[in-house]
Amino acid sequence: MTDPAADATRAVHRVDEDLREEDLIDRDLDGSTFERCDLRGVRLAEITTRGTRFVSCDLSGADLTASVHDGSAFTNCRFDRTRLSTARFTGCKLTGSDLSGAVLLGTEIDGGDWSYVNLRGADLRRRTLAGVRMQHADLTDADLSDVDLSGTDLTGAVLRHTTLRGADLTDAHLDGVALAEAHLEGAVFDLTGAVLLARSLGVEIR
């Protein structure tokens, strides 16, 4: 006889499925994998995932408010109008995902790999992104005022019209970044960053 409680905690592997009508809020999704699944508008508020993988899924309009994710991955996913308010991502991988239309009020990011993410126009003011890997992230028109970016890997990131007023960029990796395209009033750099900024501004250093 099947134990319903055991089914609720069993890791699942779903591929190419429409999950918009399924109730996932009460399921333990730890270790589960969702590939190319349609999760538009799904209610996932306050859910907790550990080691869960979402690959090329559409989470547009989904509600992940106050959700907690530890070591999970959302790679090449779409988050248009997705509610991520006060969600927490610890050591997560979001490589290649599009969060340009997501609601990020109070979202917490603790480490992890956010390379190649689209964060165009994102409001990330006064957050801590220290040590996060954000190589080649698109931060065009994003507001990162007073953000802690110390030790963050921004190699090749796009900072076109990005607001970095008062941001801490000490020990950040800034190779290949056009710093002159960003708003940097009050931003803090270490010596290496200051040299890269000067070069981006066309200043010759001898």
Backbone as a chain_set.jsonl record, in Angstrom:
{"seq": "MTDPAADATRAVHRVDEDLREEDLIDRDLDGSTFERCDLRGVRLAEITTRGTRFVSCDLSGADLTASVHDGSAFTNCRFDRTRLSTARFTGCKLTGSDLSGAVLLGTEIDGGDWSYVNLRGADLRRRTLAGVRMQHADLTDADLSDVDLSGTDLTGAVLRHTTLRGADLTDAHLDGVALAEAHLEGAVFDLTGAVLLARSLGVEIR", "coords": {"N": [[0.859, -1.199, 0.0], [0.576, 2.225, -0.858], [2.196, 4.871, 0.781], [0.934, 7.98, 1.47], [2.301, 10.092, 2.709], [4.946, 9.41, 2.271], [5.038, 9.654, -0.495], [4.788, 12.397, -0.719], [7.23, 13.322, 0.023], [9.027, 12.338, -1.737], [11.625, 12.642, -4.109], [11.211, 14.058, -7.342], [11.245, 13.778, -10.961], [10.559, 15.752, -13.494], [9.732, 16.335, -16.84], [9.278, 18.446, -19.614], [6.593, 19.164, -18.967], [3.292, 20.479, -18.27], [2.683, 22.184, -15.509], [0.946, 23.893, -14.336], [-1.494, 23.557, -13.077], [-1.004, 22.043, -10.91], [-0.614, 21.419, -7.398], [2.015, 22.362, -5.743], [2.818, 23.411, -3.413], [2.724, 22.123, -0.943], [4.49, 20.096, -1.17], [7.532, 18.349, -0.613], [10.252, 19.277, -2.232], [12.907, 18.673, -2.315], [15.921, 17.813, -3.888], [14.674, 17.28, -6.275], [14.018, 17.439, -9.873], [13.197, 19.628, -12.487], [12.612, 19.949, -15.798], [12.361, 22.027, -18.561], [9.729, 22.743, -17.925], [6.37, 24.039, -17.596], [5.625, 26.428, -15.451], [4.117, 28.636, -15.041], [2.551, 31.144, -13.17], [2.295, 29.512, -10.959], [1.779, 28.739, -7.508], [4.129, 29.118, -5.142], [4.816, 30.186, -2.759], [6.675, 30.691, 0.21], [7.846, 28.224, 0.063], [10.395, 25.695, 0.542], [13.454, 24.729, -0.857], [16.026, 22.314, -1.442], [18.919, 21.578, -3.062], [17.445, 21.324, -5.37], [16.573, 21.274, -8.857], [15.802, 23.439, -11.459], [15.453, 23.559, -14.794], [15.613, 25.429, -17.67], [12.952, 26.311, -17.33], [9.675, 27.885, -17.297], [8.785, 30.321, -15.212], [7.146, 32.474, -15.129], [5.12, 34.936, -13.668], [4.767, 33.378, -11.424], [4.455, 32.775, -7.865], [6.813, 33.155, -5.569], [7.177, 34.235, -3.118], [8.852, 34.9, -0.107], [10.093, 32.426, -0.198], [12.587, 29.838, 0.319], [15.774, 28.873, -0.684], [18.287, 26.538, -0.922], [21.315, 25.754, -2.146], [20.13, 25.137, -4.55], [19.19, 25.11, -8.098], [18.364, 27.308, -10.734], [18.454, 27.349, -13.765], [18.796, 28.989, -16.883], [16.156, 29.88, -16.816], [12.904, 31.523, -16.957], [11.671, 34.452, -15.499], [9.534, 36.315, -15.64], [7.652, 38.847, -14.271], [7.591, 37.386, -11.966], [7.087, 36.828, -8.53], [9.384, 37.443, -6.179], [9.757, 38.489, -3.734], [11.336, 38.982, -0.653], [12.419, 36.454, -0.873], [14.956, 33.941, -0.399], [18.144, 33.063, -1.501], [20.616, 30.782, -1.169], [23.821, 29.939, -1.92], [23.048, 29.253, -4.524], [22.468, 28.468, -8.037], [21.928, 30.396, -10.827], [22.471, 30.608, -13.482], [22.268, 32.093, -16.646], [19.581, 32.79, -16.477], [16.564, 34.792, -16.857], [15.744, 37.525, -15.179], [14.732, 39.99, -15.493], [12.167, 41.049, -15.363], [11.28, 40.429, -12.857], [9.939, 40.633, -9.482], [11.786, 41.906, -7.002], [11.852, 42.763, -4.373], [13.398, 43.017, -1.373], [14.68, 40.582, -1.755], [17.087, 38.127, -0.916], [20.465, 37.339, -1.496], [22.862, 35.025, -1.108], [25.938, 34.288, -1.782], [26.803, 31.924, -4.423], [26.177, 31.248, -7.995], [25.529, 33.525, -10.329], [25.994, 34.024, -12.979], [25.796, 35.333, -16.299], [23.146, 36.135, -16.009], [20.092, 37.939, -16.653], [19.486, 40.961, -15.467], [18.369, 43.354, -16.07], [17.361, 46.62, -15.347], [16.777, 45.975, -12.716], [15.921, 46.454, -9.263], [18.046, 46.587, -6.791], [18.873, 47.839, -4.532], [20.825, 48.556, -1.639], [21.423, 45.92, -0.981], [23.194, 42.867, -0.142], [25.655, 41.514, -2.004], [28.018, 40.341, -1.83], [30.797, 38.48, -2.852], [29.377, 36.973, -4.684], [29.139, 35.176, -7.751], [29.033, 36.785, -10.721], [29.597, 36.801, -13.43], [29.595, 38.251, -16.632], [26.987, 39.131, -16.318], [23.98, 40.887, -17.13], [23.442, 44.007, -16.245], [22.24, 46.302, -17.052], [20.834, 49.491, -16.64], [20.122, 48.838, -14.059], [19.613, 49.329, -10.513], [21.955, 49.553, -8.161], [22.574, 50.906, -5.87], [24.426, 51.643, -2.954], [25.059, 48.964, -2.548], [26.656, 46.022, -1.317], [29.278, 44.86, -2.92], [31.647, 43.657, -2.503], [34.357, 41.643, -3.302], [32.874, 40.407, -5.251], [32.452, 38.67, -8.319], [32.505, 40.244, -11.168], [33.335, 39.968, -13.728], [33.385, 40.877, -17.071], [30.787, 41.835, -16.92], [27.82, 43.683, -17.849], [27.434, 47.03, -17.451], [25.881, 49.181, -18.293], [24.607, 52.299, -17.867], [24.105, 51.587, -15.27], [23.348, 52.087, -11.868], [25.545, 52.708, -9.354], [25.953, 54.092, -7.05], [27.583, 54.824, -4.077], [28.222, 52.158, -3.731], [30.064, 49.282, -2.578], [32.919, 48.216, -3.929], [35.268, 46.953, -3.364], [37.899, 44.678, -3.826], [36.443, 43.457, -5.835], [36.03, 41.625, -8.897], [36.761, 42.993, -11.893], [37.502, 42.829, -14.519], [37.274, 43.463, -17.972], [35.052, 45.062, -17.786], [33.11, 47.864, -18.58], [33.48, 50.392, -16.873], [33.118, 53.112, -17.055], [30.639, 53.503, -18.103], [28.807, 53.358, -16.109], [27.011, 54.806, -13.252], [28.798, 56.163, -10.783], [29.09, 57.659, -8.466], [30.417, 58.185, -5.317], [31.06, 55.526, -5.028], [33.097, 52.816, -3.781], [36.385, 51.784, -4.3], [39.121, 49.421, -4.458], [42.724, 49.591, -4.901], [43.345, 48.203, -7.299], [40.866, 48.181, -8.6], [40.501, 50.918, -8.877], [42.471, 51.541, -10.716], [41.519, 50.138, -12.968], [39.168, 51.556, -13.359], [40.192, 54.085, -13.995], [41.459, 53.504, -16.407], [39.241, 52.776, -17.897], [38.104, 55.224, -18.192], [39.799, 56.368, -19.917], [42.156, 57.318, -18.943], [45.617, 57.648, -18.797], [47.951, 55.698, -17.145], [51.014, 55.874, -15.533]], "CA": [[0.0, 0.0, 0.0], [1.401, 3.423, -0.965], [2.093, 5.813, 1.889], [0.832, 9.327, 0.927], [3.348, 10.936, 3.294], [6.195, 9.089, 1.584], [4.949, 10.239, -1.831], [4.942, 13.846, -0.612], [8.624, 13.665, 0.264], [9.867, 11.66, -2.711], [12.142, 13.494, -5.178], [10.588, 13.766, -8.63], [11.922, 14.247, -12.163], [9.509, 16.092, -14.436], [10.301, 16.858, -18.081], [8.328, 18.889, -20.648], [5.23, 19.03, -18.453], [2.527, 21.648, -17.864], [2.424, 21.989, -14.08], [0.231, 25.074, -13.855], [-2.652, 23.189, -12.267], [-0.598, 21.18, -9.794], [-0.342, 22.051, -6.113], [3.352, 21.973, -5.294], [3.141, 24.166, -2.213], [2.873, 21.235, 0.222], [5.408, 19.005, -1.501], [8.957, 18.486, -0.326], [10.864, 19.163, -3.556], [14.351, 18.496, -2.174], [16.554, 16.861, -4.79], [13.874, 17.061, -7.48], [14.454, 18.108, -11.098], [12.15, 20.042, -13.417], [13.245, 20.377, -17.043], [11.481, 22.587, -19.59], [8.354, 22.656, -17.439], [5.573, 25.257, -17.565], [5.247, 26.718, -14.07], [3.582, 29.993, -15.038], [1.494, 31.426, -12.216], [2.219, 28.504, -9.887], [1.944, 29.288, -6.159], [5.224, 28.465, -4.423], [5.171, 31.067, -1.648], [7.201, 30.11, 1.45], [8.381, 26.876, -0.146], [11.825, 25.515, 0.779], [14.077, 23.712, -1.708], [17.443, 22.031, -1.199], [19.458, 20.764, -4.145], [16.427, 21.165, -6.407], [17.018, 21.822, -10.138], [14.847, 23.894, -12.458], [16.249, 23.774, -16.004], [14.845, 25.973, -18.806], [11.53, 26.346, -16.969], [9.016, 29.188, -17.346], [8.184, 30.632, -13.925], [6.525, 33.786, -15.264], [3.918, 35.142, -12.88], [4.707, 32.492, -10.253], [4.621, 33.435, -6.57], [7.824, 32.533, -4.717], [7.365, 35.138, -1.997], [9.366, 34.33, 1.151], [10.612, 31.067, -0.391], [13.979, 29.664, 0.745], [16.427, 27.934, -1.589], [19.633, 26.237, -0.444], [22.032, 24.887, -3.074], [19.274, 24.781, -5.681], [19.574, 25.713, -9.369], [17.336, 27.781, -11.653], [19.304, 27.714, -14.903], [18.098, 29.318, -18.136], [14.729, 29.987, -16.522], [12.265, 32.811, -17.197], [11.024, 34.949, -14.279], [8.801, 37.532, -15.973], [6.615, 39.181, -13.283], [7.641, 36.423, -10.856], [7.212, 37.492, -7.239], [10.485, 36.889, -5.393], [9.919, 39.357, -2.567], [11.899, 38.366, 0.565], [12.954, 35.107, -1.12], [16.369, 33.827, -0.047], [18.911, 32.102, -2.29], [21.909, 30.528, -0.542], [24.644, 29.031, -2.713], [22.253, 28.775, -5.661], [22.959, 28.718, -9.393], [20.883, 30.932, -11.694], [23.151, 30.909, -14.733], [21.5, 32.252, -17.874], [18.157, 33.064, -16.258], [16.085, 36.138, -17.133], [15.001, 38.08, -14.045], [14.558, 41.418, -15.77], [10.824, 41.489, -15.0], [10.91, 39.849, -11.56], [9.776, 41.509, -8.322], [12.914, 41.495, -6.165], [11.829, 43.542, -3.141], [13.871, 42.291, -0.196], [15.288, 39.294, -2.086], [18.428, 37.964, -0.354], [21.339, 36.472, -2.292], [24.038, 34.689, -0.307], [26.836, 33.471, -2.583], [26.217, 31.257, -5.58], [26.602, 31.606, -9.35], [24.518, 34.278, -11.074], [26.624, 34.43, -14.235], [24.961, 35.431, -17.501], [21.746, 36.437, -15.719], [19.566, 39.207, -17.135], [18.924, 41.741, -14.367], [18.138, 44.702, -16.593], [16.384, 47.431, -14.635], [16.459, 45.43, -11.389], [16.13, 47.298, -8.089], [18.767, 45.794, -5.8], [19.462, 48.804, -3.603], [21.166, 48.219, -0.255], [21.53, 44.467, -0.773], [24.534, 42.301, -0.008], [25.977, 40.575, -3.074], [29.442, 40.077, -1.643], [31.294, 37.162, -3.195], [28.544, 36.267, -5.666], [29.717, 35.103, -9.09], [28.112, 37.439, -11.645], [30.315, 37.003, -14.685], [28.812, 38.558, -17.84], [25.596, 39.465, -15.998], [23.501, 42.116, -17.76], [22.907, 44.88, -15.212], [21.86, 47.557, -17.709], [19.778, 50.288, -15.997], [19.8, 48.337, -12.715], [19.979, 50.218, -9.41], [22.717, 48.864, -7.131], [23.045, 51.918, -4.927], [24.768, 51.194, -1.601], [25.145, 47.502, -2.507], [27.951, 45.441, -0.97], [29.785, 44.022, -4.005], [33.03, 43.322, -2.185], [34.727, 40.291, -3.683], [31.965, 39.872, -6.276], [33.086, 38.462, -9.631], [31.732, 40.943, -12.192], [34.098, 39.881, -14.974], [32.611, 40.968, -18.296], [29.405, 42.257, -16.693], [27.371, 44.87, -18.564], [27.025, 48.047, -16.478], [25.42, 50.346, -19.045], [23.668, 53.13, -17.096], [23.867, 50.968, -13.966], [23.595, 52.997, -10.754], [26.375, 52.08, -8.321], [26.277, 55.149, -6.091], [27.832, 54.346, -2.724], [28.459, 50.705, -3.69], [31.389, 48.826, -2.145], [33.489, 47.368, -4.974], [36.607, 46.528, -2.985], [38.237, 43.286, -4.148], [35.579, 42.924, -6.895], [36.709, 41.295, -10.148], [36.154, 43.934, -12.828], [38.116, 42.724, -15.841], [36.348, 43.482, -19.101], [33.864, 45.85, -17.449], [33.183, 49.274, -18.995], [33.046, 51.121, -15.685], [32.759, 54.489, -17.408], [29.23, 53.546, -18.507], [27.97, 53.303, -14.911], [26.962, 55.96, -12.358], [29.674, 55.66, -9.723], [29.305, 58.652, -7.42], [30.522, 57.649, -3.959], [31.432, 54.104, -5.007], [34.387, 52.568, -3.147], [37.234, 50.839, -5.025], [40.486, 49.221, -3.989], [43.678, 50.147, -5.86], [43.189, 47.53, -8.596], [39.633, 48.678, -9.2], [40.704, 52.321, -9.249], [43.256, 51.542, -11.957], [40.62, 49.73, -14.047], [38.27, 52.687, -13.598], [40.949, 55.122, -14.699], [41.658, 53.052, -17.799], [37.935, 52.832, -18.567], [37.861, 56.632, -18.471], [40.785, 56.802, -20.882], [43.289, 57.933, -18.255], [46.879, 56.897, -18.938], [48.654, 55.567, -15.879], [52.431, 55.542, -15.723]], "C": [[0.888, 1.239, 0.0], [1.141, 4.36, 0.205], [2.049, 7.227, 1.318], [1.926, 10.248, 1.453], [4.677, 10.689, 2.606], [6.2, 9.688, 0.184], [5.217, 11.73, -1.796], [6.394, 14.258, -0.431], [9.57, 13.04, -0.759], [10.318, 12.623, -3.8], [11.53, 13.072, -6.504], [11.447, 14.313, -9.76], [10.854, 14.473, -13.218], [10.129, 16.766, -15.655], [9.183, 17.227, -19.053], [6.875, 18.745, -20.196], [4.614, 20.387, -18.127], [2.086, 21.427, -16.42], [1.604, 23.134, -13.489], [-0.947, 24.735, -12.943], [-2.284, 22.335, -11.058], [-0.312, 21.993, -8.535], [0.999, 21.537, -5.599], [3.704, 22.578, -3.944], [3.396, 23.262, -1.012], [3.817, 20.074, -0.044], [6.823, 19.336, -1.058], [9.687, 18.221, -1.649], [12.37, 18.947, -3.494], [14.871, 17.444, -3.142], [15.792, 16.601, -6.071], [14.428, 17.842, -8.671], [13.245, 18.398, -11.976], [12.834, 20.589, -14.664], [12.187, 20.815, -18.059], [10.012, 22.48, -19.189], [7.69, 24.033, -17.421], [5.048, 25.447, -16.143], [4.668, 28.123, -13.944], [2.432, 30.119, -14.037], [1.374, 30.451, -11.068], [2.494, 29.152, -8.524], [2.995, 28.479, -5.398], [5.696, 29.32, -3.241], [5.586, 30.255, -0.424], [7.709, 28.685, 1.29], [9.881, 26.847, 0.136], [12.35, 24.433, -0.156], [15.542, 23.549, -1.326], [17.933, 21.111, -2.314], [18.462, 20.489, -5.253], [16.893, 21.853, -7.685], [15.83, 22.168, -11.02], [15.662, 24.269, -13.694], [15.338, 24.235, -17.144], [13.345, 25.945, -18.539], [10.99, 27.767, -17.069], [8.269, 29.396, -16.038], [7.512, 31.996, -13.945], [5.244, 33.859, -14.431], [3.786, 34.242, -11.667], [4.939, 33.299, -8.972], [5.58, 32.638, -5.708], [8.144, 33.433, -3.523], [7.813, 34.382, -0.749], [9.82, 32.881, 1.01], [12.092, 31.03, -0.013], [14.613, 28.571, -0.101], [17.891, 27.764, -1.181], [20.299, 25.262, -1.414], [21.203, 24.436, -4.256], [19.728, 25.515, -6.94], [18.339, 26.092, -10.169], [18.079, 28.255, -12.898], [18.473, 27.897, -16.169], [16.583, 29.366, -17.951], [14.222, 31.407, -16.779], [11.466, 33.201, -15.961], [10.255, 36.243, -14.557], [7.634, 37.733, -15.006], [6.558, 38.174, -12.13], [7.86, 37.172, -9.547], [8.252, 36.765, -6.382], [10.745, 37.733, -4.145], [10.293, 38.546, -1.334], [12.305, 36.914, 0.378], [14.446, 35.095, -0.795], [17.023, 32.714, -0.858], [20.295, 31.956, -1.657], [22.684, 29.51, -1.372], [23.923, 28.474, -3.921], [22.876, 29.171, -6.999], [21.798, 29.179, -10.264], [21.442, 31.287, -13.07], [22.187, 30.988, -15.909], [20.033, 32.572, -17.696], [17.814, 34.528, -16.488], [15.202, 36.601, -15.989], [14.679, 39.549, -14.255], [13.177, 41.928, -15.378], [10.364, 40.984, -13.652], [10.764, 40.922, -10.486], [10.776, 41.058, -7.268], [12.977, 42.257, -4.839], [12.265, 42.678, -1.955], [14.461, 40.926, -0.477], [16.715, 39.234, -1.545], [19.22, 36.959, -1.18], [22.624, 36.251, -1.507], [24.913, 33.73, -1.119], [26.138, 32.894, -3.805], [26.721, 31.803, -6.903], [25.428, 32.223, -10.102], [25.107, 34.797, -12.383], [25.602, 34.425, -15.372], [23.479, 35.663, -17.199], [21.37, 37.786, -16.338], [18.872, 39.887, -15.964], [18.708, 43.184, -14.801], [17.048, 45.413, -15.793], [16.044, 46.955, -13.239], [16.76, 46.437, -10.281], [16.74, 46.434, -6.992], [19.421, 46.682, -4.747], [19.65, 48.227, -2.2], [21.166, 46.72, 0.033], [22.995, 44.076, -0.532], [24.717, 41.246, -1.089], [27.451, 40.187, -2.995], [29.784, 38.645, -2.007], [30.462, 36.386, -4.19], [29.253, 36.267, -7.024], [28.698, 35.649, -10.084], [28.798, 37.742, -12.977], [29.332, 37.21, -15.841], [27.326, 38.776, -17.539], [25.227, 40.776, -16.678], [22.785, 42.943, -16.702], [22.536, 46.246, -15.771], [20.682, 48.202, -16.976], [19.38, 49.777, -14.62], [20.258, 49.35, -11.664], [20.628, 49.393, -8.307], [23.316, 49.865, -6.153], [23.28, 51.302, -3.552], [24.794, 49.671, -1.453], [26.556, 47.066, -2.131], [28.344, 44.456, -2.066], [31.236, 43.618, -3.748], [33.315, 41.859, -2.511], [33.83, 39.663, -4.735], [32.688, 39.758, -7.61], [32.181, 39.042, -10.708], [32.446, 40.913, -13.536], [33.159, 39.915, -16.184], [31.171, 41.409, -18.122], [29.088, 43.538, -17.46], [26.809, 45.856, -17.551], [26.556, 49.317, -17.172], [24.315, 51.062, -18.279], [23.291, 52.492, -15.761], [24.208, 51.97, -12.865], [24.324, 52.245, -9.642], [26.789, 53.108, -7.271], [26.433, 54.558, -4.693], [28.103, 52.861, -2.61], [29.889, 50.398, -3.256], [31.898, 47.817, -3.165], [34.913, 46.923, -4.64], [36.764, 45.03, -3.249], [37.302, 42.661, -5.188], [36.414, 42.647, -8.14], [36.019, 42.071, -11.264], [36.783, 43.894, -14.21], [37.04, 42.7, -16.924], [35.074, 44.26, -18.842], [34.078, 47.302, -17.865], [32.636, 50.133, -17.859], [32.582, 52.528, -15.999], [31.299, 54.618, -17.792], [28.277, 53.572, -17.313], [27.988, 54.625, -14.152], [27.651, 55.555, -11.056], [29.907, 56.646, -8.58], [29.329, 58.004, -6.034], [30.864, 56.175, -3.879], [32.846, 53.944, -4.453], [35.135, 51.481, -3.908], [38.52, 50.591, -4.257], [41.417, 49.732, -5.093], [43.516, 49.529, -7.242], [41.951, 48.039, -9.328], [39.766, 50.112, -9.662], [41.492, 52.429, -10.548], [42.378, 51.166, -13.136], [39.635, 50.844, -14.382], [38.965, 53.769, -14.386], [41.142, 54.74, -16.168], [40.35, 53.104, -18.577], [37.576, 54.262, -18.956], [38.873, 57.209, -19.465], [42.005, 57.477, -20.273], [44.519, 57.047, -18.42], [47.615, 56.889, -17.604], [50.086, 55.128, -16.125], [53.063, 55.25, -14.374]], "O": [[1.848, 1.31, 0.767], [-0.008, 4.607, 0.569], [3.037, 7.658, 0.724], [2.425, 11.097, 0.715], [5.449, 11.619, 2.377], [7.23, 10.174, -0.283], [5.805, 12.278, -2.728], [6.756, 15.404, -0.697], [10.786, 13.198, -0.654], [9.496, 13.346, -4.363], [11.35, 11.882, -6.765], [12.274, 15.2, -9.549], [10.305, 13.521, -13.774], [10.958, 17.666, -15.516], [8.265, 16.442, -19.291], [6.029, 18.264, -20.95], [5.318, 21.326, -17.755], [1.228, 20.59, -16.143], [1.577, 23.316, -12.272], [-1.347, 25.558, -12.119], [-3.152, 21.951, -10.275], [0.175, 23.121, -8.611], [1.099, 20.421, -5.088], [4.766, 22.293, -3.39], [4.204, 23.603, -0.148], [3.928, 19.164, 0.778], [7.249, 20.489, -1.128], [9.736, 17.087, -2.124], [13.044, 19.03, -4.521], [14.346, 16.333, -3.215], [16.218, 15.779, -6.881], [15.204, 18.783, -8.503], [12.386, 17.541, -12.184], [13.556, 21.583, -14.592], [11.252, 20.077, -18.369], [9.156, 22.166, -20.016], [8.354, 25.056, -17.254], [4.155, 24.73, -15.691], [4.721, 28.729, -12.874], [1.484, 29.334, -14.042], [0.438, 30.55, -10.275], [3.357, 30.023, -8.415], [2.779, 27.316, -5.058], [6.832, 29.191, -2.784], [4.942, 29.268, -0.068], [7.975, 28.009, 2.284], [10.561, 27.862, -0.015], [11.772, 23.35, -0.245], [16.212, 24.507, -0.94], [17.424, 20.003, -2.486], [18.616, 19.522, -6.0], [17.538, 22.9, -7.621], [14.972, 21.331, -11.297], [16.473, 25.194, -13.646], [14.411, 23.525, -17.536], [12.559, 25.595, -19.42], [11.739, 28.735, -16.943], [7.258, 28.745, -15.776], [7.326, 32.611, -12.895], [4.4, 32.964, -14.483], [2.791, 34.327, -10.946], [5.545, 34.37, -9.002], [5.228, 31.583, -5.179], [9.251, 33.393, -2.986], [7.232, 33.361, -0.383], [9.922, 32.175, 2.013], [12.769, 32.058, -0.022], [14.065, 27.476, -0.225], [18.639, 28.739, -1.107], [19.91, 24.098, -1.501], [21.541, 23.445, -4.902], [20.549, 26.429, -6.869], [17.39, 25.316, -10.277], [18.306, 29.454, -13.059], [17.59, 27.1, -16.488], [15.827, 28.943, -18.826], [14.998, 32.363, -16.813], [10.689, 32.406, -15.433], [10.332, 37.179, -13.761], [6.735, 36.896, -14.927], [5.569, 38.127, -11.399], [8.721, 38.048, -9.464], [8.037, 35.641, -5.927], [11.835, 37.687, -3.574], [9.647, 37.548, -1.012], [12.516, 36.204, 1.361], [15.118, 36.121, -0.903], [16.535, 31.584, -0.903], [21.06, 32.919, -1.618], [22.261, 28.363, -1.514], [24.163, 27.33, -4.306], [23.698, 30.085, -7.076], [20.809, 28.464, -10.428], [20.923, 32.18, -13.74], [21.393, 30.076, -16.141], [19.299, 32.622, -18.682], [18.666, 35.403, -16.333], [14.069, 36.146, -15.836], [14.386, 40.269, -13.301], [13.021, 43.114, -15.09], [9.183, 41.093, -13.323], [11.384, 41.983, -10.565], [10.645, 39.973, -6.702], [14.05, 42.38, -4.249], [11.578, 41.726, -1.585], [14.723, 40.171, 0.459], [17.474, 40.191, -1.7], [18.729, 35.883, -1.521], [23.384, 37.19, -1.272], [24.669, 32.524, -1.147], [25.04, 33.312, -4.173], [27.571, 32.692, -6.944], [24.469, 31.541, -10.461], [24.756, 35.885, -12.838], [24.674, 33.616, -15.394], [22.637, 35.408, -18.059], [22.22, 38.657, -16.522], [17.809, 39.453, -15.522], [18.846, 44.113, -14.006], [15.958, 44.878, -15.591], [15.112, 47.475, -12.626], [17.738, 47.182, -10.356], [16.046, 45.649, -6.345], [20.422, 46.298, -4.142], [18.792, 47.531, -1.657], [20.935, 46.304, 1.168], [23.904, 44.887, -0.708], [24.035, 40.221, -1.099], [28.047, 39.759, -3.983], [29.145, 37.705, -1.535], [30.8, 35.248, -4.517], [29.893, 37.252, -7.394], [27.633, 35.063, -10.276], [28.6, 38.804, -13.567], [28.374, 36.455, -16.006], [26.493, 38.618, -18.431], [26.06, 41.676, -16.792], [21.662, 42.626, -16.308], [22.519, 47.236, -15.039], [19.666, 47.555, -16.722], [18.387, 50.245, -14.062], [21.18, 50.13, -11.903], [19.958, 48.635, -7.606], [24.433, 49.683, -5.669], [22.453, 50.543, -3.047], [24.576, 49.148, -0.36], [27.536, 47.668, -2.571], [27.808, 43.349, -2.135], [31.963, 43.276, -4.681], [32.609, 40.958, -2.057], [34.011, 38.494, -5.077], [33.448, 40.65, -7.987], [31.205, 38.41, -11.114], [32.181, 41.755, -14.395], [32.255, 39.088, -16.303], [30.398, 41.364, -19.079], [29.965, 44.369, -17.694], [25.827, 45.562, -16.87], [26.81, 50.418, -16.683], [23.233, 50.516, -18.067], [22.257, 52.83, -15.187], [25.246, 52.628, -12.926], [23.805, 51.288, -9.069], [27.861, 52.997, -6.676], [25.538, 53.88, -4.188], [28.207, 52.342, -1.498], [30.81, 51.166, -3.536], [31.381, 46.704, -3.263], [35.676, 46.556, -5.534], [35.883, 44.229, -2.937], [37.358, 41.45, -5.404], [37.389, 43.349, -8.409], [34.844, 41.845, -11.552], [36.616, 44.83, -14.992], [36.031, 42.006, -16.803], [34.11, 44.135, -19.598], [35.104, 47.9, -17.541], [31.477, 50.547, -17.881], [31.742, 53.081, -15.288], [30.764, 55.727, -17.809], [27.076, 53.782, -17.482], [28.862, 55.464, -14.372], [27.148, 54.708, -10.317], [30.845, 56.469, -7.803], [28.366, 57.351, -5.633], [30.951, 55.621, -2.783], [33.691, 54.821, -4.629], [34.603, 50.395, -4.138], [38.965, 51.446, -3.491], [40.949, 50.248, -6.107], [43.545, 50.239, -8.247], [41.992, 48.295, -10.531], [39.223, 50.494, -10.699], [41.222, 53.296, -11.379], [42.464, 51.79, -14.193], [39.303, 51.054, -15.549], [38.403, 54.313, -15.337], [40.999, 55.578, -17.057], [40.337, 53.432, -19.764], [36.844, 54.49, -19.919], [38.812, 58.389, -19.811], [42.788, 58.122, -20.971], [44.456, 55.837, -18.204], [47.867, 57.939, -17.012], [50.345, 54.148, -16.824], [54.254, 54.947, -14.302]]}, "num_chains": 1, "name": "protein.A"}
